[in-house]
Amino acid sequence: MRVFITLVLSLIFWSCENDNLKPNILWIVTEDNSIHYMNLYTDGGAEMSQINSLADQGVVFDNAFSNSPVCSVARSTLITGVYAPRVGTQYHRRMNRVKLPDDVKPLPVYLKEAGYYTTNNAKEDYNFIKDGEIWNESSGKATYKNRKKNQPFFHVQNFHNTHEGQLHFNKQHLEEALKNNNLDSITPFPYHPDTPTFRYTQSLLHNHHKDVDKEIEKFINDFENEGLLDDTIIFYYGDHGGVLPRSKGYIYESGLNVPLVIRIPEKFKKLSPFKAGTRTSTFVEFVDLVPTVLTLAGIDIPKSIDGKPFLGKKLKKSELEKRNSAFGYADRFDEKYDLVRSIRKGKYKYMRNYQPFNVDGLYNFYRYKMLAYKEWYTLFQDGKLNDIQSQFFKPKSPESLYNIEEDPHETKNLANDIAYNDVLIAMREDLNNHLMSINDLSFLPEPYFLKNGIDDVVEYSAQNKTLIKKLIETSNLQLKDYDVVSSQIKKALDHDNPWVRYWGLIVCSSFGSKAMENKDEINTIFENDSENLVRMRAAEFMLLNDIELSDSKINSLLKKSNFEAEANLMLNTLANIKTINPKYKLNLNKNVFPENWIPPMREENALVNRRMNYLTENE
């Protein structure tokens, strides 16, 4: 009897001790990688045996989403657990870093306070000011191996070979590759032209995935040799969606739907409501990773976190699989501006294009370093694309609705199909409620935010809450019949607040020729408004509707800009006009801006330089 009691007490003690153990957390990250390129998710995708092996031992999430389709914004969201447009980290590349609210801290800070050794090898790419050193180590040499004995660790290992830059080969490389590669097994996506260039680009990306898989295998073998697999929860994910044209930088599923595989060892299986070797339909957003890791580490989740944990002892699989929504945001990518928001809910995807006259294919220096982009645009100009392939270079609808199960590549917009009207209205309302709840800062132009909000985003957000609500409501006039809202548009154009006028003009440009009754008022705004950005929006309406504007007036307006970010936003309008109509001729004064605004092309913020070169390249 005494032996039995001793055994029971030992088991209880072991169980309690095991419950108090802190797991190591390992994040394995590949760059620029959506589910569309991996055979774990998609037939014909790249074979990644090491990731498949992790999947066999872990849980595959079929509905994991980056909130943004680009590195710095996605990573800023990942490491803070907050939606980027709520705190001003939504622009890529950053012109200035944002000071985070006092109640928002990067994940490693919380973990260090709880005794974890935190290491990152090697990419950060955050759009916020780091308050001190947030990692114990963050470099190409950072390693969990430098921790103290028995100290739990959080390690991030980044693998870069799938990054967009790996597809920036030249024509000579392509010609040589086409001699030696059989591309019959490659099936281009339906929105891509089926050409050797696109087939080879996709094939090369698959090869990069296989190369990265070998690197991951080597890393995990070393990890296993250290005897750490039984003590470590492993996350594998892509840092945002893919990199073939119309993915990175765009909030289609190819830009947002990322692979996510999580392996939880036997001793921590109570922390997972999912069985090993299974798949789950649970929706996961990047904002959810911070609260999930905090829960696994036994740390209380701060109220400032937007996400929700999806692993932990108290969570139930049946409840988690009721989660079926994710939000997406796209703003500025390098020099290219747009404003797009999305919500995925179950099988439906709703996209809101707030500036639908901005074509997806709007020129972007870094994107167009890829030969596939250049060829796609040339084929469009030559009239050699079908309707689906041409969509990329044409104005968009203000809102789009897709059935992802039936149309995974989002080529058939159901927004005008009366059979889906109830779904459309419900998802439109869900998105509007979300934007209001986070007080989406993007409805005020980025240059205004940089001048007024970057040092105290909480105060800036509070001061502008009523105005942002008004701007969202004004933008939504696009969704009505013009005759129904024409009087409201006129009031917006005559409003005392310049940013209401700004959005009134965007709405006019969205309606195109239907809004021509306002042309005299818009011309007056162009000539006299107090805000340069408002004047350029007036010019935008006129240029989109073939109303003649003299080069001298455009140059004069640009010259009035005394702020680089403002100039870049104004140049976006002219670049869009040129992308739509390559024959558009603007005699732009190359010396209109100060010399220090035109740094070398590879400098991080050489945005004005890139736009000016594009706008004047044929002169």
Secondary structure, 3 states (H helix, E strand, C coil): CHHHHHHHHHHHHHHHHHHCCCCEEEEEEECCCCHHHECCCCCCCECCHHHHHHHHHCEEEEEEECCCCCHHHHHHHHHHCCCHHHHCCCCECCCCCECCCCCCCCHHHHHHHCCCEEEEECCCCCCECCCCCCCCEECCCCCHHHCCCCCCEEEEEEECCCCHHHHCCCHHHHHHHHHHCCCCCCCCCCCCCCCHHHHHHHHHHHHHHHHHHHHHHHHHHHHHHCCCHHHEEEEEEECCCCCCCCCCCCCCHHHHEEEEEEECCHHHHHHCCCCCCEEEEEEEEHHHHHHHHHHHCCCCCCCCCCCCCCCCCCCCHHHHCCCCEEEEEEEEECCEEEEEEEEEECCEEEEEECCCCCCCCCCCCCHHHCHHHHHHHHHHHCCCCCHHHHHHHCCCCCEEEEECCCCCCCCCCCCCCHHHHHHHHHHHHHHHHHHHHHCCHHHCCHHHHHHHCCCCHHHHHHHCHHHHHHHHHHHHHHHCCHHHHHHHHHHHHCCCCHHHHHHHHHHHHHHHHHHHHHHHHHHHHHHHCCCHHHHHHHHHHHHHCCCCCCHHHHHHHHHCCCCHHHHHHHHHHHHHHHHHCCCCCCCCCCCCCCHHHCCCCCCCCCHHHHHHHHHHCCC
